[in-house]
Every structure is written in C-alpha cells, then in structure tokens.
Amino acid sequence: MNAGLRARGALGGETLRTARLILRPQAVTDAEVFHRLWTERDERVPAHRKLDAEGHPTVSDIATHIANEESERSDLLSVEDASTGEVYGYCGLIFEGNGAEGEPEIAFELLRSAHNRGYATEAATAVLVWACTAGHERAWASVWEWNVASRRVLEKLGFVDSGDDRPASEHGRNILTVTALRPTPTVVVPTRGGS
C-alpha cells in the first residue's frame, strides 16, 4: 500500500455531493433509517446481518453506536436526498473487507423505497472518485449471487468477478468483484436484447 494513501476513517469526515445526493457523516438521527435497513434485509443474509430474536440492534442501539465518541469514525456515509433531506441509507468504504490488504471495499445499502432510481450507482460513483483521489488504485465489492440489484450497480461501475471465489454457504454464493479506479469513472449502462 502507498504510504501517502488516506486510510480508514478519512472518508467518514468528508461530505460528498452529487447532482441529487449528499453523502455525509452519520448522525444519531439516522438511526431509525439504519434500523429500517435491518428490517428490510433479504431472509437469505447471514444471521449477523439480521435483527436477533430480541429485536437487536434496536434504534437505540444504533444511535448509541453512532454517538459513541470512543468508536472509530465510520467510513460509511449517510446517503441523503439533496433537495428533501430524506436519508435513504449508506454508502462508503470498508478497509478490512474481503479484497486485497490495504485496498478498500465499497459497501452500500438503501431503503427499498429508494431502489430503481439510480441512487446507489450515483452514491457509489462519488465514493469511488473519492477513493481514487485519495490514492487508491482498486476497489473491491462482495455481493451475494442472488442480489441482482446490487450486482447490476457494480456492473455499471465496472466491477468484474475477481475469480477469487468465496466459499458457498447456506446463504448462497458470495462473489468478490474488483475494479480499477479512475478519477472520473465511466458508468457502463448494459444494453438489453439488441443494439
């Protein structure tokens, strides 16, 4: 890893803007939206990504985590509508992910009500441009094979299967993808059935 790279915690202090979105550090007031994400998750995700039998994490648990000044700053930014202020979810980087050591993994999750509007692609593009300007040459993403919507977002952003297959489990196959970072990424719009 290049010694001049901005590392874990650096993105969490940034605010990124796109045409329609603001990606900003998480706030305690985002806890309710993040809790809704937990309730909307597909039944096929592993147990540690679902609410437990007692309903944890609760909104209060999530708010406490966000407010905890002792915890490291998250590199997952809240995704907010620039015109309404509505929070849709999060997008950011994980530095101890599944990719190569020292290289970030992108992560995003939006409320179902925000799907099919291009927000995930727009937010992820902003994060990848930030990662490139921070000195990173590649980014990784892991995605469940059955998560077609996220796979489409990653495909648009130029991610390809790394060939480093993750072991299949009762949750399905987890695909590890990678992309080379460019200052202004080209968003690939797949064509369907013809020219």
LINMOBEL-V209963 format. One record per backbone hydrogen bond with DSSP energy under -0.5 kcal/mol. CO is the residue of the C=O (numbers start at 1). NH is the residue of the N-H. Records with the same first field share a line. If there is no record, write none. Layout:
# LINMOBEL-V209963
CO->NH  NH
This chain:
# LINMOBEL-V209963
2->5
7->10
10->13
11->14
16->23
20->82
21->18
22->24  80
23->16
24->78
27->30
28->31
30->34
31->35
32->36
33->37
34->38
35->39
36->40
37->41
38->41
42->45
46->49
47->50
52->55
56->52
58->62
59->63
60->64
61->65
62->66
63->67
64->68
67->69
68->71
75->77  93
77->91
78->24  80
79->88  89
80->22
81->85
86->81
88->111
89->79
90->109
91->77
92->107
94->105
100->103
104->140
105->94
107->92
109->90
111->114
112->115
114->117
118->122
119->123
120->124
121->125
122->126
123->127
124->128
125->129
126->130
127->131
128->132
129->133
130->134
131->136
132->135
134->6
137->181
139->179
140->106
141->177
143->175
144->147
146->148
147->151
148->152
149->153
150->154
151->155
152->156
153->157
154->159
155->158
156->188
160->178
163->165
169->172
172->169
173->145  175
174->166
175->143  177
176->162
177->141
178->160
179->139
182->185
185->187
186->188
187->189
188->190
191->193
